[in-house]
Amino acid sequence: MGDLITNVFARLFVLPVVPLNGKNYLSKPIVANDVKRFFLTGHSGGGVPLDKATVSDLALKVPTTLVYLDATYGKYSPEVRKFCETVKLGNGKDESSVVIIFRAIVDELKEPKMTDPRNPKRLIPDPTKKVFAVTELNHTGAADVPAVESALRSNPIVVIKTTTAHDSIPQTFIPIVVKNTPSV
């Protein structure tokens, strides 16, 4: 992941701004080691590569805001659990957080399950896995934004069920998440 980010920064350093004004997108070279806060997001089918990026060295070492934008499709993601178990969760500048737009892997974080050894068709609580506090709320429009912002500032794992159209989720929620994430 770090090599990919360094490569992107190198390209932005030489890429001219359009319309041409004599400047490039970056005024100085930047490498992955310069990253102080990492925003890792995926929308829709982007959840598949996001799962893998979630457990990358960079995401597990640098304070990361992990954002699934309608990208879980109701499936459990062991990568999100590993992320939560590995990083320092919180809302401070040196802490990481998880935001999931729509309902998906919440139950596995709040109450991990395992197959009952006596009855394979039944799930029972898994005492070997850590339980995480998950804040859940609904978003149906602009009136709910203050509650969403408050939750993002004060809870490290936030799940938002929304009525926002699928294709509008990124432009609706990315600015809200960035605004309510501590700067470094």
PyRosetta script that sets phi, psi and omega in degrees:
from pyrosetta import init, pose_from_sequence

init()
pose = pose_from_sequence("MGDLITNVFARLFVLPVVPLNGKNYLSKPIVANDVKRFFLTGHSGGGVPLDKATVSDLALKVPTTLVYLDATYGKYSPEVRKFCETVKLGNGKDESSVVIIFRAIVDELKEPKMTDPRNPKRLIPDPTKKVFAVTELNHTGAADVPAVESALRSNPIVVIKTTTAHDSIPQTFIPIVVKNTPSV")
pose.set_psi(1, -41.9)
pose.set_omega(1, 179.8)
pose.set_phi(2, -60.7)
pose.set_psi(2, -41.9)
pose.set_omega(2, 178.6)
pose.set_phi(3, -63.2)
pose.set_psi(3, -40.1)
pose.set_omega(3, 178.5)
pose.set_phi(4, -61.5)
pose.set_psi(4, -46.1)
pose.set_omega(4, -179.1)
pose.set_phi(5, -65.4)
pose.set_psi(5, -42.5)
pose.set_omega(5, 177.2)
pose.set_phi(6, -60.2)
pose.set_psi(6, -40.4)
pose.set_omega(6, 178.2)
pose.set_phi(7, -63.0)
pose.set_psi(7, -43.7)
pose.set_omega(7, 178.8)
pose.set_phi(8, -62.7)
pose.set_psi(8, -45.0)
pose.set_omega(8, 178.4)
pose.set_phi(9, -60.4)
pose.set_psi(9, -41.3)
pose.set_omega(9, 179.7)
pose.set_phi(10, -61.5)
pose.set_psi(10, -39.7)
pose.set_omega(10, 179.4)
pose.set_phi(11, -69.0)
pose.set_psi(11, -40.0)
pose.set_omega(11, 178.9)
pose.set_phi(12, -67.5)
pose.set_psi(12, -28.4)
pose.set_omega(12, 179.0)
pose.set_phi(13, -65.7)
pose.set_psi(13, -33.2)
pose.set_omega(13, -178.5)
pose.set_phi(14, -102.0)
pose.set_psi(14, -6.4)
pose.set_omega(14, -177.3)
pose.set_phi(15, -82.8)
pose.set_psi(15, 122.5)
pose.set_omega(15, 179.7)
pose.set_phi(16, -72.7)
pose.set_psi(16, 144.9)
pose.set_omega(16, 175.7)
pose.set_phi(17, -68.8)
pose.set_psi(17, 139.6)
pose.set_omega(17, 176.5)
pose.set_phi(18, -112.1)
pose.set_psi(18, 130.7)
pose.set_omega(18, 0.9)
pose.set_phi(19, -68.4)
pose.set_psi(19, 151.6)
pose.set_omega(19, -174.9)
pose.set_phi(20, -58.9)
pose.set_psi(20, 127.2)
pose.set_omega(20, 178.8)
pose.set_phi(21, -136.3)
pose.set_psi(21, 13.2)
pose.set_omega(21, 179.8)
pose.set_phi(22, 85.6)
pose.set_psi(22, 0.4)
pose.set_omega(22, -179.3)
pose.set_phi(23, -114.4)
pose.set_psi(23, 156.4)
pose.set_omega(23, 174.2)
pose.set_phi(24, -106.1)
pose.set_psi(24, 168.0)
pose.set_omega(24, -177.6)
pose.set_phi(25, -62.3)
pose.set_psi(25, -36.2)
pose.set_omega(25, 176.0)
pose.set_phi(26, -116.0)
pose.set_psi(26, 137.6)
pose.set_omega(26, -178.3)
pose.set_phi(27, -90.5)
pose.set_psi(27, -12.9)
pose.set_omega(27, 177.5)
pose.set_phi(28, -146.5)
pose.set_psi(28, 153.8)
pose.set_omega(28, 179.0)
pose.set_phi(29, -64.9)
pose.set_psi(29, 141.0)
pose.set_omega(29, 177.4)
pose.set_phi(30, -132.3)
pose.set_psi(30, 143.7)
pose.set_omega(30, 176.2)
pose.set_phi(31, -124.3)
pose.set_psi(31, 169.3)
pose.set_omega(31, -176.9)
pose.set_phi(32, -56.7)
pose.set_psi(32, -35.4)
pose.set_omega(32, 179.8)
pose.set_phi(33, -64.9)
pose.set_psi(33, -15.9)
pose.set_omega(33, 178.1)
pose.set_phi(34, -81.9)
pose.set_psi(34, -12.5)
pose.set_omega(34, -176.6)
pose.set_phi(35, -68.9)
pose.set_psi(35, 125.8)
pose.set_omega(35, -179.4)
pose.set_phi(36, -103.7)
pose.set_psi(36, -26.3)
pose.set_omega(36, 175.9)
pose.set_phi(37, -142.8)
pose.set_psi(37, 134.7)
pose.set_omega(37, -175.7)
pose.set_phi(38, -115.1)
pose.set_psi(38, 124.0)
pose.set_omega(38, 172.5)
pose.set_phi(39, -102.2)
pose.set_psi(39, 115.3)
pose.set_omega(39, -177.0)
pose.set_phi(40, -115.9)
pose.set_psi(40, 113.0)
pose.set_omega(40, -175.0)
pose.set_phi(41, -130.2)
pose.set_psi(41, 155.3)
pose.set_omega(41, 173.4)
pose.set_phi(42, -149.9)
pose.set_psi(42, 139.0)
pose.set_omega(42, 179.4)
pose.set_phi(43, -118.9)
pose.set_psi(43, 135.9)
pose.set_omega(43, 174.9)
pose.set_phi(44, 58.3)
pose.set_psi(44, -122.1)
pose.set_omega(44, -179.6)
pose.set_phi(45, -65.0)
pose.set_psi(45, -11.1)
pose.set_omega(45, 176.8)
pose.set_phi(46, -67.9)
pose.set_psi(46, -7.7)
pose.set_omega(46, 177.6)
pose.set_phi(47, -67.0)
pose.set_psi(47, -27.6)
pose.set_omega(47, -179.6)
pose.set_phi(48, -66.5)
pose.set_psi(48, -54.0)
pose.set_omega(48, 176.3)
pose.set_phi(49, -69.1)
pose.set_psi(49, -26.9)
pose.set_omega(49, 177.8)
pose.set_phi(50, -62.7)
pose.set_psi(50, -38.2)
pose.set_omega(50, 177.0)
pose.set_phi(51, -54.7)
pose.set_psi(51, -45.7)
pose.set_omega(51, -178.7)
pose.set_phi(52, -68.9)
pose.set_psi(52, -41.7)
pose.set_omega(52, -179.8)
pose.set_phi(53, -66.8)
pose.set_psi(53, -28.0)
pose.set_omega(53, -179.4)
pose.set_phi(54, -58.2)
pose.set_psi(54, -31.6)
pose.set_omega(54, -177.9)
pose.set_phi(55, -106.9)
pose.set_psi(55, 19.5)
pose.set_omega(55, 176.6)
pose.set_phi(56, -72.1)
pose.set_psi(56, 157.6)
pose.set_omega(56, 179.4)
pose.set_phi(57, -55.1)
pose.set_psi(57, -43.2)
pose.set_omega(57, -177.5)
pose.set_phi(58, -62.9)
pose.set_psi(58, -46.7)
pose.set_omega(58, -178.7)
pose.set_phi(59, -65.2)
pose.set_psi(59, -30.5)
pose.set_omega(59, -178.4)
pose.set_phi(60, -86.1)
pose.set_psi(60, -13.3)
pose.set_omega(60, -177.4)
pose.set_phi(61, -108.0)
pose.set_psi(61, -33.0)
pose.set_omega(61, -177.8)
pose.set_phi(62, -98.6)
pose.set_psi(62, 140.7)
pose.set_omega(62, 175.5)
pose.set_phi(63, -51.7)
pose.set_psi(63, 122.6)
pose.set_omega(63, -172.0)
pose.set_phi(64, -126.5)
pose.set_psi(64, 135.9)
pose.set_omega(64, 169.4)
pose.set_phi(65, -103.1)
pose.set_psi(65, 110.1)
pose.set_omega(65, -177.2)
pose.set_phi(66, -95.1)
pose.set_psi(66, 122.8)
pose.set_omega(66, -174.7)
pose.set_phi(67, -129.2)
pose.set_psi(67, 113.8)
pose.set_omega(67, 173.3)
pose.set_phi(68, -95.2)
pose.set_psi(68, 116.6)
pose.set_omega(68, -178.3)
pose.set_phi(69, -103.7)
pose.set_psi(69, 89.0)
pose.set_omega(69, -176.6)
pose.set_phi(70, 49.1)
pose.set_psi(70, 48.3)
pose.set_omega(70, -172.3)
pose.set_phi(71, -123.8)
pose.set_psi(71, 18.6)
pose.set_omega(71, -176.9)
pose.set_phi(72, -111.4)
pose.set_psi(72, -27.2)
pose.set_omega(72, 178.8)
pose.set_phi(73, 50.3)
pose.set_psi(73, 41.4)
pose.set_omega(73, 172.8)
pose.set_phi(74, 70.2)
pose.set_psi(74, 13.2)
pose.set_omega(74, -178.5)
pose.set_phi(75, -101.4)
pose.set_psi(75, 154.5)
pose.set_omega(75, 175.1)
pose.set_phi(76, -81.1)
pose.set_psi(76, 136.4)
pose.set_omega(76, 179.5)
pose.set_phi(77, -115.7)
pose.set_psi(77, 105.7)
pose.set_omega(77, 178.2)
pose.set_phi(78, -62.3)
pose.set_psi(78, -23.5)
pose.set_omega(78, 178.8)
pose.set_phi(79, -66.6)
pose.set_psi(79, -38.0)
pose.set_omega(79, 178.1)
pose.set_phi(80, -66.2)
pose.set_psi(80, -40.3)
pose.set_omega(80, 177.0)
pose.set_phi(81, -61.3)
pose.set_psi(81, -45.8)
pose.set_omega(81, 179.6)
pose.set_phi(82, -61.1)
pose.set_psi(82, -41.7)
pose.set_omega(82, 177.5)
pose.set_phi(83, -57.6)
pose.set_psi(83, -49.9)
pose.set_omega(83, -178.7)
pose.set_phi(84, -62.7)
pose.set_psi(84, -36.1)
pose.set_omega(84, -179.3)
pose.set_phi(85, -75.7)
pose.set_psi(85, -23.1)
pose.set_omega(85, -172.6)
pose.set_phi(86, -95.5)
pose.set_psi(86, -42.0)
pose.set_omega(86, -173.8)
pose.set_phi(87, -85.0)
pose.set_psi(87, 169.1)
pose.set_omega(87, 172.2)
pose.set_phi(88, -88.9)
pose.set_psi(88, 104.0)
pose.set_omega(88, -178.7)
pose.set_phi(89, -78.4)
pose.set_psi(89, 141.4)
pose.set_omega(89, 177.4)
pose.set_phi(90, 166.3)
pose.set_psi(90, -168.9)
pose.set_omega(90, -178.2)
pose.set_phi(91, -119.8)
pose.set_psi(91, 14.2)
pose.set_omega(91, 178.0)
pose.set_phi(92, -87.6)
pose.set_psi(92, 171.0)
pose.set_omega(92, -176.5)
pose.set_phi(93, -65.8)
pose.set_psi(93, -22.2)
pose.set_omega(93, 179.6)
pose.set_phi(94, -104.9)
pose.set_psi(94, 18.2)
pose.set_omega(94, -177.2)
pose.set_phi(95, -121.2)
pose.set_psi(95, 159.9)
pose.set_omega(95, -179.5)
pose.set_phi(96, -106.8)
pose.set_psi(96, 159.9)
pose.set_omega(96, 179.8)
pose.set_phi(97, -146.3)
pose.set_psi(97, 165.3)
pose.set_omega(97, -179.2)
pose.set_phi(98, -128.0)
pose.set_psi(98, 131.8)
pose.set_omega(98, 175.0)
pose.set_phi(99, -126.9)
pose.set_psi(99, 125.5)
pose.set_omega(99, 178.1)
pose.set_phi(100, -120.8)
pose.set_psi(100, 119.7)
pose.set_omega(100, 177.3)
pose.set_phi(101, -93.5)
pose.set_psi(101, 115.9)
pose.set_omega(101, -175.8)
pose.set_phi(102, 97.0)
pose.set_psi(102, 170.4)
pose.set_omega(102, -175.1)
pose.set_phi(103, -95.4)
pose.set_psi(103, 131.6)
pose.set_omega(103, -179.5)
pose.set_phi(104, -154.5)
pose.set_psi(104, -95.3)
pose.set_omega(104, -170.5)
pose.set_phi(105, -83.5)
pose.set_psi(105, 13.1)
pose.set_omega(105, -175.0)
pose.set_phi(106, -58.4)
pose.set_psi(106, -49.3)
pose.set_omega(106, -174.9)
pose.set_phi(107, -59.3)
pose.set_psi(107, -36.6)
pose.set_omega(107, -179.7)
pose.set_phi(108, -67.6)
pose.set_psi(108, -30.6)
pose.set_omega(108, 178.6)
pose.set_phi(109, -79.5)
pose.set_psi(109, -38.1)
pose.set_omega(109, -177.5)
pose.set_phi(110, -76.9)
pose.set_psi(110, -38.3)
pose.set_omega(110, -177.2)
pose.set_phi(111, -148.3)
pose.set_psi(111, 83.8)
pose.set_omega(111, -178.6)
pose.set_phi(112, -58.5)
pose.set_psi(112, 141.9)
pose.set_omega(112, -178.8)
pose.set_phi(113, -120.3)
pose.set_psi(113, 160.4)
pose.set_omega(113, 173.4)
pose.set_phi(114, -142.8)
pose.set_psi(114, 162.0)
pose.set_omega(114, 177.4)
pose.set_phi(115, -71.6)
pose.set_psi(115, 133.3)
pose.set_omega(115, 177.8)
pose.set_phi(116, -66.6)
pose.set_psi(116, 119.9)
pose.set_omega(116, -178.6)
pose.set_phi(117, -62.1)
pose.set_psi(117, -23.4)
pose.set_omega(117, -180.0)
pose.set_phi(118, -89.7)
pose.set_psi(118, -19.0)
pose.set_omega(118, -179.5)
pose.set_phi(119, -146.0)
pose.set_psi(119, 92.9)
pose.set_omega(119, -173.6)
pose.set_phi(120, -60.1)
pose.set_psi(120, -13.7)
pose.set_omega(120, 179.3)
pose.set_phi(121, -88.9)
pose.set_psi(121, -0.2)
pose.set_omega(121, -175.4)
pose.set_phi(122, -118.2)
pose.set_psi(122, 139.9)
pose.set_omega(122, 174.7)
pose.set_phi(123, -101.3)
pose.set_psi(123, 140.6)
pose.set_omega(123, 178.4)
pose.set_phi(124, -130.2)
pose.set_psi(124, 161.7)
pose.set_omega(124, 177.4)
pose.set_phi(125, -57.0)
pose.set_psi(125, 140.0)
pose.set_omega(125, 179.5)
pose.set_phi(126, -98.9)
pose.set_psi(126, 105.2)
pose.set_omega(126, -176.5)
pose.set_phi(127, -72.2)
pose.set_psi(127, -8.5)
pose.set_omega(127, -178.0)
pose.set_phi(128, -86.9)
pose.set_psi(128, -10.1)
pose.set_omega(128, -176.5)
pose.set_phi(129, -109.1)
pose.set_psi(129, 142.0)
pose.set_omega(129, 178.9)
pose.set_phi(130, -69.0)
pose.set_psi(130, 142.0)
pose.set_omega(130, 176.5)
pose.set_phi(131, -98.7)
pose.set_psi(131, 136.5)
pose.set_omega(131, -179.6)
pose.set_phi(132, -114.6)
pose.set_psi(132, 146.2)
pose.set_omega(132, 173.7)
pose.set_phi(133, -77.1)
pose.set_psi(133, 126.1)
pose.set_omega(133, -178.9)
pose.set_phi(134, -121.1)
pose.set_psi(134, 125.8)
pose.set_omega(134, 176.5)
pose.set_phi(135, -94.0)
pose.set_psi(135, 123.7)
pose.set_omega(135, -179.6)
pose.set_phi(136, -115.9)
pose.set_psi(136, 137.9)
pose.set_omega(136, 175.0)
pose.set_phi(137, -151.5)
pose.set_psi(137, 164.2)
pose.set_omega(137, 179.9)
pose.set_phi(138, -102.5)
pose.set_psi(138, 146.9)
pose.set_omega(138, 175.3)
pose.set_phi(139, -130.8)
pose.set_psi(139, 116.5)
pose.set_omega(139, 178.3)
pose.set_phi(140, -116.6)
pose.set_psi(140, -2.3)
pose.set_omega(140, 179.1)
pose.set_phi(141, 162.8)
pose.set_psi(141, -168.1)
pose.set_omega(141, -174.5)
pose.set_phi(142, -56.7)
pose.set_psi(142, -32.7)
pose.set_omega(142, -178.7)
pose.set_phi(143, -63.9)
pose.set_psi(143, -23.1)
pose.set_omega(143, -179.1)
pose.set_phi(144, -90.8)
pose.set_psi(144, -6.9)
pose.set_omega(144, -176.9)
pose.set_phi(145, -60.2)
pose.set_psi(145, -43.6)
pose.set_omega(145, 178.7)
pose.set_phi(146, -57.9)
pose.set_psi(146, -39.7)
pose.set_omega(146, 178.4)
pose.set_phi(147, -67.0)
pose.set_psi(147, -39.2)
pose.set_omega(147, 177.2)
pose.set_phi(148, -63.1)
pose.set_psi(148, -46.9)
pose.set_omega(148, -179.9)
pose.set_phi(149, -61.0)
pose.set_psi(149, -43.4)
pose.set_omega(149, 178.8)
pose.set_phi(150, -61.4)
pose.set_psi(150, -44.0)
pose.set_omega(150, 179.3)
pose.set_phi(151, -62.7)
pose.set_psi(151, -42.1)
pose.set_omega(151, -179.4)
pose.set_phi(152, -65.4)
pose.set_psi(152, -33.7)
pose.set_omega(152, -179.5)
pose.set_phi(153, -77.4)
pose.set_psi(153, -21.1)
pose.set_omega(153, -171.2)
pose.set_phi(154, -122.4)
pose.set_psi(154, 1.8)
pose.set_omega(154, -178.4)
pose.set_phi(155, -136.8)
pose.set_psi(155, 131.5)
pose.set_omega(155, -177.8)
pose.set_phi(156, -76.0)
pose.set_psi(156, -21.0)
pose.set_omega(156, 176.8)
pose.set_phi(157, -127.5)
pose.set_psi(157, 115.0)
pose.set_omega(157, -177.2)
pose.set_phi(158, -126.1)
pose.set_psi(158, 130.7)
pose.set_omega(158, 176.4)
pose.set_phi(159, -118.7)
pose.set_psi(159, 126.6)
pose.set_omega(159, -175.8)
pose.set_phi(160, -118.9)
pose.set_psi(160, 117.7)
pose.set_omega(160, 173.3)
pose.set_phi(161, -90.1)
pose.set_psi(161, 124.8)
pose.set_omega(161, -173.2)
pose.set_phi(162, -126.9)
pose.set_psi(162, 155.3)
pose.set_omega(162, 172.6)
pose.set_phi(163, -99.9)
pose.set_psi(163, 2.4)
pose.set_omega(163, 178.8)
pose.set_phi(164, -60.1)
pose.set_psi(164, 138.3)
pose.set_omega(164, 178.6)
pose.set_phi(165, -56.9)
pose.set_psi(165, 141.8)
pose.set_omega(165, -176.4)
pose.set_phi(166, -48.7)
pose.set_psi(166, -49.6)
pose.set_omega(166, -176.6)
pose.set_phi(167, -71.0)
pose.set_psi(167, -14.1)
pose.set_omega(167, 179.9)
pose.set_phi(168, -97.1)
pose.set_psi(168, -5.8)
pose.set_omega(168, -177.1)
pose.set_phi(169, -59.9)
pose.set_psi(169, -46.8)
pose.set_omega(169, -179.5)
pose.set_phi(170, -59.4)
pose.set_psi(170, -49.9)
pose.set_omega(170, -176.9)
pose.set_phi(171, -71.3)
pose.set_psi(171, -20.0)
pose.set_omega(171, 175.9)
pose.set_phi(172, -79.3)
pose.set_psi(172, -46.6)
pose.set_omega(172, -169.0)
pose.set_phi(173, -96.6)
pose.set_psi(173, -29.2)
pose.set_omega(173, -179.6)
pose.set_phi(174, -58.9)
pose.set_psi(174, -47.1)
pose.set_omega(174, 177.8)
pose.set_phi(175, -60.6)
pose.set_psi(175, -35.7)
pose.set_omega(175, 179.6)
pose.set_phi(176, -66.9)
pose.set_psi(176, -44.0)
pose.set_omega(176, -179.9)
pose.set_phi(177, -64.9)
pose.set_psi(177, -47.2)
pose.set_omega(177, -178.7)
pose.set_phi(178, -61.7)
pose.set_psi(178, -45.0)
pose.set_omega(178, -179.3)
pose.set_phi(179, -58.8)
pose.set_psi(179, -33.2)
pose.set_omega(179, -173.6)
pose.set_phi(180, -106.0)
pose.set_psi(180, 19.2)
pose.set_omega(180, 174.8)
pose.set_phi(181, -106.1)
pose.set_psi(181, 133.8)
pose.set_omega(181, -178.1)
pose.set_phi(182, -63.1)
pose.set_psi(182, 141.3)
pose.set_omega(182, 176.8)
pose.set_phi(183, -86.1)
pose.set_psi(183, 159.7)
pose.set_omega(183, -177.2)
pose.set_phi(184, -93.0)
pose.dump_pdb("model.pdb")
